[in-house]
Amino acid sequence: FKNPPTVIKLVFDTVLLLFHSPIQKIEMIERDGKKFFQDSWSQAFALLKHDRFVETLQNFKKEAINAETIELMQPYLEHEDFMYSKARKASAVAAGVFGWVHAMLTYYSAASNVRSKIDELQEWADAGKIRLAS
């Protein structure tokens, strides 16, 4: 796509953010009376056309996702066009990548929850309230 639908741009911008790749400054632009994010499609397209794009997704170090990354992704995740049904309608590839982004967000959420529980247990152990097995 030279100028893909908004949902494809949104999905691939979130991929760039997950990979800590450079993106355009997040700002709203107006086109044909509608407001849009300034996309980073040229950077995303370079990633997409790479021979090992799928392998890159499969080998992604999901442990590297942090709160700052999630915060940067929020405007994209909250955008009205960032929906699986719209991604599927636009492209099978976009739908698959949307699913991958969703899986990474789910992983981050679950891992954060587990980390907080482990930290809480450690605090209790440090305070002598419980004894952790070695």
C-alpha positions in Angstrom: 0.0 0.0 0.0 1.3 3.4 -0.9 -1.3 5.1 1.4 -3.1 2.4 3.4 -6.2 2.8 5.5 -5.8 4.5 8.9 -6.2 1.2 10.8 -3.2 -0.3 9.0 -1.1 2.8 9.8 -2.2 2.6 13.5 -1.4 -1.1 13.8 2.0 -0.7 12.3 2.8 2.4 14.3 2.1 0.3 17.5 4.5 -2.3 16.2 7.2 0.4 15.8 6.6 1.5 19.3 6.9 -2.0 20.7 10.2 -2.4 18.8 11.4 1.0 20.2 11.8 2.1 16.6 11.7 5.8 15.7 8.3 7.2 14.7 7.1 10.5 13.6 6.2 13.0 16.3 2.7 12.1 17.5 0.5 14.9 16.4 -2.9 15.4 14.9 -3.2 16.6 11.3 -6.3 17.5 9.4 -7.1 16.0 6.0 -10.5 16.4 4.2 -12.1 17.8 7.3 -11.0 14.8 9.4 -8.4 14.6 12.1 -5.7 11.9 11.9 -2.4 11.0 13.6 0.7 11.9 11.6 1.7 8.3 10.8 5.1 6.7 10.4 4.1 4.5 7.5 7.4 4.9 5.7 9.3 3.4 8.7 6.6 0.8 9.2 6.6 -0.2 5.5 10.4 -0.8 5.7 9.9 -3.1 8.6 7.0 -4.9 6.9 8.8 -5.5 3.6 11.7 -7.1 5.4 12.1 -10.8 4.4 12.0 -12.0 8.0 9.2 -9.8 9.3 7.2 -12.7 10.7 10.3 -14.2 12.3 11.0 -10.8 13.9 7.6 -10.8 15.5 8.0 -14.4 16.6 11.4 -13.6 18.3 10.3 -10.4 19.8 11.5 -10.0 23.4 8.2 -9.2 25.1 9.9 -8.8 28.4 11.3 -5.5 27.0 7.8 -3.9 27.0 7.6 -1.3 29.7 5.2 1.2 31.1 6.6 4.0 28.9 6.0 2.0 25.8 2.4 1.3 26.8 1.9 5.0 27.6 3.2 6.0 24.1 0.8 3.5 22.6 -2.3 4.8 24.4 -3.3 7.4 21.7 -3.2 4.6 19.1 -5.1 2.1 21.2 -7.8 4.6 22.0 -8.3 5.7 18.4 -11.7 4.8 17.0 -10.2 3.0 14.0 -8.0 0.8 16.1 -10.3 -2.3 16.0 -9.7 -5.8 15.0 -12.8 -5.8 12.7 -11.5 -2.8 10.8 -8.0 -4.3 10.6 -9.5 -7.6 9.2 -11.6 -5.7 6.7 -8.5 -3.7 5.5 -6.1 -6.6 5.2 -5.5 -10.2 6.5 -1.9 -9.2 7.3 -3.1 -6.2 9.3 -5.5 -8.4 11.2 -2.7 -10.8 12.1 -0.4 -8.1 13.2 -3.3 -6.5 15.2 -3.7 -9.9 17.0 0.0 -10.0 17.7 -0.1 -6.4 19.2 -3.1 -7.4 21.3 -1.2 -10.5 22.5 1.8 -8.3 23.5 -0.5 -6.0 25.5 -2.1 -9.0 27.2 1.3 -10.4 28.1 2.5 -7.0 29.5 -0.7 -6.7 31.6 -0.4 -10.3 33.0 3.4 -10.0 33.6 2.8 -6.6 35.5 0.2 -8.2 37.7 2.4 -11.2 38.5 5.4 -8.8 39.2 3.3 -6.8 41.6 2.2 -9.9 43.5 5.8 -11.1 43.8 6.9 -7.7 45.0 4.1 -7.8 47.6 5.1 -11.3 48.8 8.7 -10.1 49.1 7.6 -7.1 51.2 5.7 -9.4 53.5 8.7 -11.7 53.8 11.0 -8.8 54.5 8.6 -7.7 57.2 8.6 -11.1 58.8 4.9 -11.7 58.1 5.6 -14.8 56.0 8.4 -17.1 55.3 9.3 -17.8 51.7 10.8 -21.2 50.8 14.2 -21.0 49.2 
